[in-house]
Amino acid sequence: MVLFAVGLGATFGSVSVAEGASAQNQIQREAEISDVRIGQHGQRTRVVLDVDRELKFEIFTLPDPYRVVVNLPEVLWKLDDAAVPENKGLLSRMRYGLFAPGTSRMVLDVKGPVNVANSFMLKPVNGGRWRFVMDLAPTSETEFLEALAQQRAKARQSLDELVAKVTPDSPPVLATPTLSKDQRATSVAVIAPRRPSVSGKRIIAIDAGHGGVDPGTIGVGKTYEKNVTLAMARDLRTALEATGRYKVVLTRDRDIFLRLRDRVQVARDANADLFISIHADSVPNRKTRGLSIYTLSERASDKEAAKLAAKENKSDLIAGIDLSSESKDVTNILLDLAQRETMNQSARLAQELVGELRRQVMLLPNSHRFAGFAVLKAPDMPSVLVEAGFLSNRQDERNLLNSGYRQSMAGAMVKGIDQHFIGTEEARIH
């Protein structure tokens, strides 16, 4: 992870009263990025952002696939999505958005190993705007990986030093016992038990897929999946809460990125009884349309389901997350008996939803499908993933942009959720 940073230097020097007031007004709103340009200068590729003020920034690179990530303070992106450059110089494509509260992120997919040759802010000229400039240069894979290893080592050292400063009087950490291969194979991750649900109302967690720097699929009419999923999540929340029987928590209620595991954690922290993740699909065949519902399985129901799960599970990678340090034990969750029972409940929920939705919207053939979606792997919470339609199909795209259509879909889902809990209660009685 090759890191670069720039400070504001003398920007915070002494100012007049008038200048101070102007600066205060500027601080009260987010910076605006109004344009992005890509230029080729010999072997180097230059990236330029037009911004209304000077910004701090941090840049790092990631492998597998090769990416350049730029972190900025939270900004407003006033860009024409249709005009964002692609496939120019060393750049394959780019995406941008809110990564976390206070941090915006731009991720550039590049065509091979690169280094950041230059990065700086240019002051306005003749009444123009500030400019962020970054020059990318090709490098060898060996040099890229060597620099990456050095920077990761420095990052770990800096973190250790920071922890030491914050907790100088902490007792020494006991060494974790080393497990044999057989012990690791038979060990089960400890998961904190869920609290009993609040009496009176069931808690439903609704996850609007993608968000922020991760746009999801992009429709035939340039519709971003992340916007459709958030609109649908809000409509479903409204429909559920209108019954008076449900309390709803959204994993996100604005255009922001969330890691897959954090989406599940939001639901578990809320003690949710159900987890519903909402998405929209895209395929090369533009005639394909219809809704489908997925539940977790060790084996995919078909090749298309496996391919879709693989695509959705890359959300963290798309947002510029370094997955190299992830534990394989976490990434590949072993399905224990408790999770198998949850999988059965998820399948029953999916069947109830399909039964109600088929009365209102067009469904795919074999509309209940199975695959290994990471976001469905909560071991103690029935979970489904709803692919609301295909943004690659013009009719599905129009439908999903129509509030009346989304509300009709939400109403059917409420009925399916009602039926699920009726069935659950009857099973307990008998």
C-alpha positions as a Markdown table, in Angstrom:
| # | Residue | x | y | z |
|---|---|---|---|---|
| 1 | Met | 0.0 | 0.0 | 0.0 |
| 2 | Val | 2.1 | 2.9 | -1.3 |
| 3 | Leu | 1.2 | 6.0 | 0.6 |
| 4 | Phe | 1.5 | 9.7 | -0.3 |
| 5 | Ala | 0.1 | 12.7 | 1.6 |
| 6 | Val | 0.1 | 16.4 | 1.4 |
| 7 | Gly | -0.7 | 19.0 | 4.1 |
| 8 | Leu | -2.1 | 22.5 | 3.8 |
| 9 | Gly | 1.2 | 24.0 | 5.0 |
| 10 | Ala | 0.8 | 27.8 | 5.5 |
| 11 | Thr | -2.8 | 27.9 | 4.5 |
| 12 | Phe | -3.8 | 28.3 | 8.2 |
| 13 | Gly | -1.5 | 31.3 | 8.7 |
| 14 | Ser | -2.8 | 34.7 | 10.0 |
| 15 | Val | -5.8 | 36.2 | 8.1 |
| 16 | Ser | -7.8 | 39.4 | 8.2 |
| 17 | Val | -11.3 | 39.5 | 9.8 |
| 18 | Ala | -12.9 | 39.5 | 6.3 |
| 19 | Glu | -10.7 | 36.6 | 5.2 |
| 20 | Gly | -11.6 | 34.8 | 8.4 |
| 21 | Ala | -15.3 | 35.2 | 7.8 |
| 22 | Ser | -14.9 | 34.0 | 4.2 |
| 23 | Ala | -12.9 | 31.0 | 5.4 |
| 24 | Gln | -15.6 | 30.2 | 8.0 |
| 25 | Asn | -18.3 | 30.2 | 5.4 |
| 26 | Gln | -16.3 | 27.9 | 3.2 |
| 27 | Ile | -15.7 | 25.5 | 6.1 |
| 28 | Gln | -19.4 | 25.3 | 6.7 |
| 29 | Arg | -20.0 | 23.5 | 3.4 |
| 30 | Glu | -18.3 | 20.7 | 1.7 |
| 31 | Ala | -15.7 | 21.2 | -1.0 |
| 32 | Glu | -17.0 | 20.7 | -4.6 |
| 33 | Ile | -15.2 | 18.8 | -7.3 |
| 34 | Ser | -16.6 | 20.1 | -10.7 |
| 35 | Asp | -14.5 | 18.3 | -13.3 |
| 36 | Val | -12.1 | 15.5 | -13.9 |
| 37 | Arg | -9.6 | 15.2 | -16.9 |
| 38 | Ile | -7.2 | 12.5 | -18.0 |
| 39 | Gly | -4.2 | 13.4 | -20.1 |
| 40 | Gln | -1.4 | 11.3 | -21.6 |
| 41 | His | 2.2 | 12.7 | -21.4 |
| 42 | Gly | 4.6 | 10.2 | -22.9 |
| 43 | Gln | 4.3 | 7.1 | -20.8 |
| 44 | Arg | 2.7 | 9.0 | -17.9 |
| 45 | Thr | -1.0 | 9.5 | -17.3 |
| 46 | Arg | -2.1 | 12.7 | -15.6 |
| 47 | Val | -5.3 | 12.9 | -13.5 |
| 48 | Val | -6.6 | 16.4 | -12.8 |
| 49 | Leu | -9.6 | 17.3 | -10.5 |
| 50 | Asp | -11.0 | 20.8 | -10.5 |
| 51 | Val | -12.0 | 21.8 | -6.9 |
| 52 | Asp | -13.1 | 25.0 | -5.2 |
| 53 | Arg | -10.5 | 25.0 | -2.5 |
| 54 | Glu | -7.2 | 23.4 | -1.4 |
| 55 | Leu | -7.6 | 19.9 | 0.0 |
| 56 | Lys | -5.6 | 17.4 | 2.0 |
| 57 | Phe | -5.3 | 14.1 | 0.3 |
| 58 | Glu | -3.8 | 10.6 | 0.7 |
| 59 | Ile | -2.9 | 8.2 | -2.1 |
| 60 | Phe | -2.1 | 4.6 | -2.1 |
| 61 | Thr | -1.9 | 1.7 | -4.6 |
| 62 | Leu | -3.3 | -1.8 | -4.3 |
| 63 | Pro | -2.7 | -5.1 | -6.3 |
| 64 | Asp | -5.0 | -7.9 | -7.5 |
| 65 | Pro | -6.3 | -6.0 | -9.4 |
| 66 | Tyr | -4.1 | -3.0 | -9.7 |
| 67 | Arg | -5.7 | 0.1 | -8.3 |
| 68 | Val | -4.8 | 3.7 | -7.3 |
| 69 | Val | -6.9 | 5.0 | -4.4 |
| 70 | Val | -7.2 | 8.7 | -3.5 |
| 71 | Asn | -8.7 | 9.6 | -0.1 |
| 72 | Leu | -10.1 | 13.2 | 0.3 |
| 73 | Pro | -12.1 | 15.0 | 2.9 |
| 74 | Glu | -15.9 | 14.6 | 2.3 |
| 75 | Val | -16.7 | 16.5 | -0.9 |
| 76 | Leu | -19.6 | 17.1 | -3.3 |
| 77 | Trp | -19.0 | 15.4 | -6.6 |
| 78 | Lys | -20.5 | 17.7 | -9.2 |
| 79 | Leu | -19.5 | 15.5 | -12.1 |
| 80 | Asp | -21.4 | 14.4 | -15.2 |
| 81 | Asp | -21.3 | 10.6 | -14.7 |
| 82 | Ala | -21.7 | 10.0 | -18.4 |
| 83 | Ala | -18.6 | 12.1 | -19.1 |
| 84 | Val | -16.2 | 10.5 | -16.6 |
| 85 | Pro | -13.1 | 9.3 | -18.6 |
| 86 | Glu | -12.5 | 5.6 | -19.2 |
| 87 | Asn | -9.8 | 3.6 | -20.9 |
| 88 | Lys | -7.3 | 6.5 | -21.3 |
| 89 | Gly | -3.6 | 6.0 | -20.9 |
| 90 | Leu | -2.9 | 3.8 | -17.9 |
| 91 | Leu | -6.5 | 4.2 | -16.7 |
| 92 | Ser | -9.2 | 1.6 | -17.3 |
| 93 | Arg | -12.0 | 3.2 | -15.4 |
| 94 | Met | -12.7 | 5.2 | -12.3 |
| 95 | Arg | -15.4 | 5.6 | -9.6 |
| 96 | Tyr | -15.9 | 7.9 | -6.7 |
| 97 | Gly | -18.2 | 8.6 | -3.8 |
| 98 | Leu | -18.5 | 8.8 | 0.0 |
| 99 | Phe | -16.3 | 6.1 | 1.6 |
| 100 | Ala | -17.0 | 6.9 | 5.3 |
| 101 | Pro | -18.3 | 9.9 | 7.2 |
| 102 | Gly | -15.8 | 12.7 | 6.6 |
| 103 | Thr | -13.9 | 10.8 | 3.8 |
| 104 | Ser | -14.6 | 10.7 | 0.1 |
| 105 | Arg | -12.7 | 8.3 | -2.1 |
| 106 | Met | -11.7 | 8.0 | -5.8 |
| 107 | Val | -10.6 | 4.6 | -7.1 |
| 108 | Leu | -8.8 | 4.2 | -10.4 |
| 109 | Asp | -8.6 | 0.8 | -12.0 |
| 110 | Val | -5.3 | 0.8 | -13.9 |
| 111 | Lys | -4.0 | -1.5 | -16.6 |
| 112 | Gly | -0.9 | -2.7 | -14.8 |
| 113 | Pro | 1.5 | -1.9 | -12.0 |
| 114 | Val | 2.1 | 1.8 | -11.6 |
| 115 | Asn | 3.7 | 4.3 | -9.2 |
| 116 | Val | 2.6 | 7.8 | -8.3 |
| 117 | Ala | 5.3 | 9.9 | -9.9 |
| 118 | Asn | 3.8 | 13.3 | -8.7 |
| 119 | Ser | 0.9 | 14.5 | -6.7 |
| 120 | Phe | 0.2 | 18.1 | -5.7 |
| 121 | Met | -2.4 | 20.9 | -5.5 |
| 122 | Leu | -2.2 | 23.8 | -8.0 |
| 123 | Lys | -3.4 | 27.3 | -6.9 |
| 124 | Pro | -6.1 | 29.0 | -9.0 |
| 125 | Val | -4.9 | 31.1 | -12.0 |
| 126 | Asn | -6.8 | 34.1 | -13.4 |
| 127 | Gly | -9.9 | 33.4 | -11.3 |
| 128 | Gly | -9.9 | 29.7 | -12.0 |
| 129 | Arg | -10.2 | 26.8 | -9.5 |
| 130 | Trp | -7.8 | 24.9 | -7.4 |
| 131 | Arg | -6.6 | 21.7 | -9.1 |
| 132 | Phe | -5.5 | 18.4 | -7.7 |
| 133 | Val | -2.9 | 16.8 | -10.0 |
| 134 | Met | -1.6 | 13.2 | -9.9 |
| 135 | Asp | 0.9 | 11.7 | -12.4 |
| 136 | Leu | 0.9 | 7.9 | -12.8 |
| 137 | Ala | 3.9 | 6.1 | -14.4 |
| 138 | Pro | 4.2 | 2.4 | -15.4 |
| 139 | Thr | 6.5 | 0.3 | -13.3 |
| 140 | Ser | 7.5 | -3.4 | -13.2 |
| 141 | Glu | 5.6 | -5.8 | -11.1 |
| 142 | Thr | 8.7 | -6.5 | -9.0 |
| 143 | Glu | 9.3 | -2.8 | -8.2 |
| 144 | Phe | 5.5 | -2.4 | -7.4 |
| 145 | Leu | 5.4 | -5.3 | -5.0 |
| 146 | Glu | 8.7 | -4.2 | -3.3 |
| 147 | Ala | 7.4 | -0.7 | -2.7 |
| 148 | Leu | 4.1 | -2.2 | -1.5 |
| 149 | Ala | 5.9 | -4.4 | 1.0 |
| 150 | Gln | 8.0 | -1.5 | 2.3 |
| 151 | Gln | 5.0 | 0.8 | 2.7 |
| 152 | Arg | 2.9 | -1.9 | 4.5 |
| 153 | Ala | 5.7 | -2.4 | 6.9 |
| 154 | Lys | 5.9 | 1.3 | 7.6 |
| 155 | Ala | 2.2 | 1.5 | 8.0 |
| 156 | Arg | 2.2 | -1.3 | 10.6 |
| 157 | Gln | 5.1 | 0.3 | 12.4 |
| 158 | Ser | 3.2 | 3.6 | 12.5 |
| 159 | Leu | 0.1 | 1.9 | 13.9 |
| 160 | Asp | 2.2 | 0.1 | 16.6 |
| 161 | Glu | 3.7 | 3.4 | 17.6 |
| 162 | Leu | 0.3 | 5.1 | 17.8 |
| 163 | Val | -1.1 | 2.3 | 19.9 |
| 164 | Ala | 1.9 | 2.5 | 22.2 |
| 165 | Lys | 1.3 | 6.3 | 22.7 |
| 166 | Val | -2.4 | 5.9 | 23.4 |
| 167 | Thr | -2.1 | 3.0 | 25.8 |
| 168 | Pro | 1.3 | 3.4 | 27.5 |
| 169 | Asp | 0.2 | 1.7 | 30.8 |
| 170 | Ser | -1.6 | -1.3 | 29.3 |
| 171 | Pro | -0.6 | -4.7 | 30.6 |
| 172 | Pro | 1.4 | -6.9 | 28.2 |
| 173 | Val | -0.8 | -8.9 | 25.7 |
| 174 | Leu | -0.7 | -12.6 | 26.3 |
| 175 | Ala | 0.5 | -14.6 | 23.4 |
| 176 | Thr | -2.2 | -16.4 | 21.5 |
| 177 | Pro | -1.7 | -20.2 | 21.7 |
| 178 | Thr | -0.7 | -21.8 | 18.5 |
| 179 | Leu | -3.2 | -24.3 | 17.2 |
| 180 | Ser | -2.3 | -27.4 | 15.2 |
| 181 | Lys | -3.8 | -27.9 | 11.8 |
| 182 | Asp | -6.3 | -30.4 | 13.2 |
| 183 | Gln | -7.3 | -28.0 | 16.0 |
| 184 | Arg | -7.9 | -25.2 | 13.5 |
| 185 | Ala | -10.0 | -27.5 | 11.4 |
| 186 | Thr | -12.3 | -28.3 | 14.3 |
| 187 | Ser | -12.4 | -24.9 | 16.0 |
| 188 | Val | -15.6 | -22.9 | 15.7 |
| 189 | Ala | -15.7 | -19.1 | 15.8 |
| 190 | Val | -17.4 | -17.7 | 18.9 |
| 191 | Ile | -20.3 | -15.5 | 18.1 |
| 192 | Ala | -22.0 | -13.4 | 20.8 |
| 193 | Pro | -25.6 | -14.5 | 21.4 |
| 194 | Arg | -28.3 | -12.3 | 20.1 |
| 195 | Arg | -30.5 | -10.5 | 22.7 |
| 196 | Pro | -34.2 | -11.4 | 22.7 |
| 197 | Ser | -36.2 | -9.2 | 20.4 |
| 198 | Val | -38.0 | -6.2 | 21.8 |
| 199 | Ser | -41.5 | -7.3 | 22.6 |
| 200 | Gly | -44.3 | -5.9 | 20.4 |
| 201 | Lys | -42.5 | -5.3 | 17.2 |
| 202 | Arg | -40.3 | -7.4 | 14.9 |
| 203 | Ile | -37.0 | -5.8 | 13.8 |
| 204 | Ile | -36.3 | -5.9 | 10.1 |
| 205 | Ala | -32.9 | -4.9 | 8.8 |
| 206 | Ile | -32.9 | -3.6 | 5.2 |
| 207 | Asp | -29.6 | -3.4 | 3.3 |
| 208 | Ala | -29.5 | -1.0 | 0.3 |
| 209 | Gly | -26.7 | -2.7 | -1.8 |
| 210 | His | -23.6 | -0.8 | -2.8 |
| 211 | Gly | -23.2 | 2.9 | -2.1 |
| 212 | Gly | -20.7 | 5.7 | -2.1 |
| 213 | Val | -17.6 | 4.9 | -4.0 |
| 214 | Asp | -19.2 | 1.5 | -5.1 |
| 215 | Pro | -21.9 | 2.4 | -7.6 |
| 216 | Gly | -22.9 | -1.2 | -8.3 |
| 217 | Thr | -24.1 | -2.1 | -11.8 |
| 218 | Ile | -24.8 | 0.8 | -14.2 |
| 219 | Gly | -28.0 | 0.5 | -16.2 |
| 220 | Val | -28.6 | 0.8 | -19.9 |
| 221 | Gly | -29.9 | 4.4 | -19.2 |
| 222 | Lys | -26.9 | 5.1 | -16.9 |
| 223 | Thr | -28.9 | 4.5 | -13.8 |
| 224 | Tyr | -26.7 | 3.6 | -10.8 |
| 225 | Glu | -27.7 | 0.5 | -8.8 |
| 226 | Lys | -26.7 | 2.2 | -5.5 |
| 227 | Asn | -29.4 | 4.8 | -6.1 |
| 228 | Val | -32.2 | 2.3 | -7.0 |
| 229 | Thr | -31.4 | 0.1 | -4.0 |
| 230 | Leu | -31.5 | 3.0 | -1.5 |
| 231 | Ala | -34.9 | 4.2 | -3.0 |
| 232 | Met | -36.3 | 0.7 | -2.7 |
| 233 | Ala | -35.0 | 0.3 | 0.9 |
| 234 | Arg | -36.7 | 3.5 | 1.9 |
| 235 | Asp | -40.0 | 2.5 | 0.3 |
| 236 | Leu | -39.9 | -0.9 | 2.0 |
| 237 | Arg | -39.2 | 0.8 | 5.3 |
| 238 | Thr | -42.2 | 3.1 | 4.9 |
| 239 | Ala | -44.4 | 0.1 | 4.0 |
| 240 | Leu | -43.3 | -2.0 | 7.0 |
| 241 | Glu | -43.5 | 0.8 | 9.5 |
| 242 | Ala | -47.0 | 1.8 | 8.3 |
| 243 | Thr | -48.3 | -1.6 | 9.6 |
| 244 | Gly | -47.3 | -0.8 | 13.2 |
| 245 | Arg | -45.9 | -4.3 | 13.5 |
| 246 | Tyr | -42.3 | -3.7 | 12.6 |
| 247 | Lys | -39.3 | -1.6 | 13.5 |
| 248 | Val | -36.9 | -1.0 | 10.6 |
| 249 | Val | -33.2 | -0.3 | 10.6 |
| 250 | Leu | -31.4 | 0.6 | 7.3 |
| 251 | Thr | -27.8 | -0.4 | 7.0 |
| 252 | Arg | -27.3 | 2.9 | 5.1 |
| 253 | Asp | -29.7 | 5.8 | 4.6 |
| 254 | Arg | -27.5 | 7.9 | 2.4 |
| 255 | Asp | -25.0 | 7.5 | -0.4 |
| 256 | Ile | -22.1 | 6.0 | 1.5 |
| 257 | Phe | -20.0 | 2.9 | 1.3 |
| 258 | Leu | -20.2 | 0.0 | 3.8 |
| 259 | Arg | -18.1 | -3.1 | 3.9 |
| 260 | Leu | -20.1 | -6.3 | 3.5 |
| 261 | Arg | -19.3 | -7.5 | 7.0 |
| 262 | Asp | -20.3 | -4.1 | 8.5 |
| 263 | Arg | -23.7 | -4.4 | 6.8 |
| 264 | Val | -24.4 | -7.6 | 8.6 |
| 265 | Gln | -23.0 | -6.2 | 11.9 |
| 266 | Val | -25.5 | -3.3 | 11.7 |
| 267 | Ala | -28.3 | -5.8 | 11.6 |
| 268 | Arg | -26.9 | -7.9 | 14.4 |
| 269 | Asp | -26.3 | -4.8 | 16.6 |
| 270 | Ala | -30.0 | -3.9 | 16.1 |
| 271 | Asn | -31.0 | -7.4 | 17.1 |
| 272 | Ala | -32.8 | -7.8 | 13.8 |
| 273 | Asp | -35.1 | -10.7 | 13.2 |
| 274 | Leu | -34.7 | -10.6 | 9.4 |
| 275 | Phe | -32.0 | -9.3 | 7.1 |
| 276 | Ile | -33.1 | -8.2 | 3.5 |
| 277 | Ser | -30.4 | -7.0 | 1.1 |
| 278 | Ile | -31.7 | -5.2 | -2.0 |
| 279 | His | -29.9 | -5.2 | -5.3 |
| 280 | Ala | -30.4 | -4.8 | -9.1 |
| 281 | Asp | -28.7 | -7.0 | -11.7 |
| 282 | Ser | -27.2 | -6.5 | -15.1 |
| 283 | Val | -26.4 | -9.0 | -17.9 |
| 284 | Pro | -25.3 | -8.8 | -21.5 |
| 285 | Asn | -28.6 | -10.1 | -22.8 |
| 286 | Arg | -30.8 | -6.9 | -22.6 |
| 287 | Lys | -34.0 | -9.0 | -23.0 |
| 288 | Thr | -33.5 | -10.7 | -19.6 |
| 289 | Arg | -35.8 | -9.1 | -17.0 |
| 290 | Gly | -37.6 | -10.0 | -13.8 |
| 291 | Leu | -37.1 | -10.2 | -10.0 |
| 292 | Ser | -35.4 | -13.1 | -8.2 |
| 293 | Ile | -34.5 | -13.9 | -4.6 |
| 294 | Tyr | -31.4 | -15.5 | -3.3 |
| 295 | Thr | -30.6 | -17.4 | -0.1 |
| 296 | Leu | -27.3 | -18.7 | 1.1 |
| 297 | Ser | -26.1 | -22.2 | 0.1 |
| 298 | Glu | -22.8 | -24.0 | 0.0 |
| 299 | Arg | -23.5 | -24.8 | -3.6 |
| 300 | Ala | -24.9 | -22.3 | -6.2 |
| 301 | Ser | -28.2 | -23.3 | -7.8 |
| 302 | Asp | -26.8 | -22.6 | -11.3 |
| 303 | Lys | -23.8 | -20.9 | -13.0 |
| 304 | Glu | -25.6 | -17.6 | -13.2 |
| 305 | Ala | -26.2 | -17.6 | -9.5 |
| 306 | Ala | -22.6 | -18.4 | -8.8 |
| 307 | Lys | -21.4 | -15.7 | -11.1 |
| 308 | Leu | -23.7 | -13.1 | -9.5 |
| 309 | Ala | -22.5 | -14.0 | -6.0 |
| 310 | Ala | -18.9 | -13.7 | -7.1 |
| 311 | Lys | -19.6 | -10.2 | -8.5 |
| 312 | Glu | -21.5 | -9.0 | -5.4 |
| 313 | Asn | -18.8 | -10.4 | -3.1 |
| 314 | Lys | -16.3 | -8.1 | -4.8 |
| 315 | Ser | -17.9 | -4.9 | -3.4 |
| 316 | Asp | -15.1 | -4.3 | -0.8 |
| 317 | Leu | -12.5 | -4.7 | -3.5 |
| 318 | Ile | -14.3 | -2.3 | -5.8 |
| 319 | Ala | -14.3 | 0.3 | -3.1 |
| 320 | Gly | -10.5 | 0.2 | -2.7 |
| 321 | Ile | -10.3 | -2.1 | 0.4 |
| 322 | Asp | -7.0 | -4.0 | 0.9 |
| 323 | Leu | -8.1 | -7.6 | 1.4 |
| 324 | Ser | -4.6 | -9.0 | 1.7 |
| 325 | Ser | -4.7 | -9.2 | 5.5 |
| 326 | Glu | -8.2 | -10.8 | 5.7 |
| 327 | Ser | -8.2 | -14.1 | 7.5 |
| 328 | Lys | -9.3 | -17.0 | 5.4 |
| 329 | Asp | -11.2 | -18.3 | 8.4 |
| 330 | Val | -13.3 | -15.2 | 8.2 |
| 331 | Thr | -13.6 | -14.9 | 4.5 |
| 332 | Asn | -14.6 | -18.6 | 4.1 |
| 333 | Ile | -17.1 | -19.0 | 7.0 |
| 334 | Leu | -17.7 | -22.7 | 7.9 |
| 335 | Leu | -21.5 | -23.3 | 8.0 |
| 336 | Asp | -22.3 | -24.9 | 11.4 |
| 337 | Leu | -25.5 | -26.4 | 12.5 |
| 338 | Ala | -27.0 | -23.2 | 13.8 |
| 339 | Gln | -26.4 | -21.6 | 10.5 |
| 340 | Arg | -28.0 | -24.5 | 8.7 |
| 341 | Glu | -31.2 | -23.9 | 10.6 |
| 342 | Thr | -31.0 | -20.2 | 9.7 |
| 343 | Met | -30.5 | -21.2 | 6.1 |
| 344 | Asn | -33.8 | -23.2 | 6.3 |
| 345 | Gln | -35.6 | -20.2 | 7.7 |
| 346 | Ser | -34.2 | -18.0 | 5.0 |
| 347 | Ala | -35.4 | -20.4 | 2.3 |
| 348 | Arg | -38.9 | -20.3 | 3.8 |
| 349 | Leu | -38.8 | -16.5 | 3.9 |
| 350 | Ala | -37.8 | -16.5 | 0.2 |
| 351 | Gln | -40.7 | -18.8 | -0.7 |
| 352 | Glu | -43.2 | -16.5 | 1.1 |
| 353 | Leu | -41.8 | -13.4 | -0.7 |
| 354 | Val | -41.8 | -15.1 | -4.1 |
| 355 | Gly | -45.4 | -16.2 | -3.5 |
| 356 | Glu | -46.6 | -12.6 | -2.9 |
| 357 | Leu | -44.3 | -10.8 | -5.4 |
| 358 | Arg | -45.4 | -12.9 | -8.3 |
| 359 | Arg | -48.9 | -11.3 | -7.9 |
| 360 | Gln | -47.4 | -7.8 | -8.5 |
| 361 | Val | -44.2 | -8.0 | -10.6 |
| 362 | Met | -42.5 | -10.1 | -13.2 |
| 363 | Leu | -40.2 | -12.8 | -11.9 |
| 364 | Leu | -37.4 | -14.7 | -13.4 |
| 365 | Pro | -37.9 | -18.4 | -14.0 |
| 366 | Asn | -36.7 | -20.4 | -11.0 |
| 367 | Ser | -37.1 | -17.1 | -9.0 |
| 368 | His | -35.7 | -18.6 | -5.7 |
| 369 | Arg | -32.1 | -19.2 | -6.3 |
| 370 | Phe | -29.1 | -20.2 | -4.1 |
| 371 | Ala | -25.4 | -19.0 | -3.9 |
| 372 | Gly | -22.6 | -18.1 | -1.5 |
| 373 | Phe | -23.3 | -14.4 | -1.0 |
| 374 | Ala | -21.0 | -13.0 | 1.7 |
| 375 | Val | -23.7 | -10.6 | 3.0 |
| 376 | Leu | -26.0 | -13.5 | 3.7 |
| 377 | Lys | -23.7 | -15.4 | 6.0 |
| 378 | Ala | -25.0 | -14.3 | 9.4 |
| 379 | Pro | -25.2 | -17.5 | 11.3 |
| 380 | Asp | -28.2 | -16.6 | 13.5 |
| 381 | Met | -30.5 | -14.3 | 11.3 |
| 382 | Pro | -32.7 | -15.4 | 8.4 |
| 383 | Ser | -31.4 | -13.5 | 5.4 |
| 384 | Val | -32.4 | -13.0 | 1.8 |
| 385 | Leu | -31.0 | -11.0 | -1.1 |
| 386 | Val | -33.5 | -9.5 | -3.5 |
| 387 | Glu | -32.5 | -8.8 | -7.1 |
| 388 | Ala | -35.3 | -6.4 | -7.9 |
| 389 | Gly | -34.7 | -6.5 | -11.7 |
| 390 | Phe | -32.2 | -5.9 | -14.4 |
| 391 | Leu | -30.9 | -2.4 | -15.1 |
| 392 | Ser | -29.6 | -3.8 | -18.4 |
| 393 | Asn | -33.3 | -4.1 | -19.5 |
| 394 | Arg | -35.0 | -0.8 | -20.3 |
| 395 | Gln | -38.4 | -1.8 | -19.0 |
| 396 | Asp | -37.0 | -3.1 | -15.7 |
| 397 | Glu | -34.9 | 0.1 | -15.4 |
| 398 | Arg | -37.9 | 2.3 | -16.0 |
| 399 | Asn | -39.9 | 0.2 | -13.4 |
| 400 | Leu | -37.3 | 0.5 | -10.7 |
| 401 | Leu | -37.1 | 4.3 | -11.2 |
| 402 | Asn | -40.9 | 4.5 | -10.8 |
| 403 | Ser | -42.0 | 5.1 | -7.2 |
| 404 | Gly | -45.4 | 3.6 | -7.7 |
| 405 | Tyr | -43.8 | 0.3 | -9.0 |
| 406 | Arg | -41.4 | 0.2 | -6.0 |
| 407 | Gln | -44.3 | 0.8 | -3.6 |
| 408 | Ser | -46.3 | -2.0 | -5.1 |
| 409 | Met | -43.2 | -4.3 | -4.7 |
| 410 | Ala | -42.8 | -3.1 | -1.1 |
| 411 | Gly | -46.4 | -3.9 | -0.3 |
| 412 | Ala | -46.0 | -7.4 | -1.6 |
| 413 | Met | -42.9 | -7.9 | 0.4 |
| 414 | Val | -44.7 | -6.8 | 3.6 |
| 415 | Lys | -47.3 | -9.5 | 2.9 |
| 416 | Gly | -44.5 | -12.1 | 2.4 |
| 417 | Ile | -42.8 | -11.0 | 5.7 |
| 418 | Asp | -46.2 | -11.2 | 7.5 |
| 419 | Gln | -46.7 | -14.8 | 6.2 |
| 420 | His | -43.1 | -15.7 | 7.3 |
| 421 | Phe | -43.8 | -14.7 | 10.9 |
| 422 | Ile | -47.2 | -16.3 | 10.9 |
| 423 | Gly | -45.6 | -19.6 | 9.8 |
| 424 | Thr | -42.8 | -19.2 | 12.4 |
| 425 | Glu | -45.3 | -18.7 | 15.2 |
| 426 | Glu | -47.4 | -21.7 | 14.1 |
| 427 | Ala | -44.3 | -23.9 | 14.0 |
| 428 | Arg | -43.5 | -22.9 | 17.6 |
| 429 | Ile | -47.0 | -23.7 | 18.8 |
| 430 | His | -47.0 | -27.2 | 17.2 |
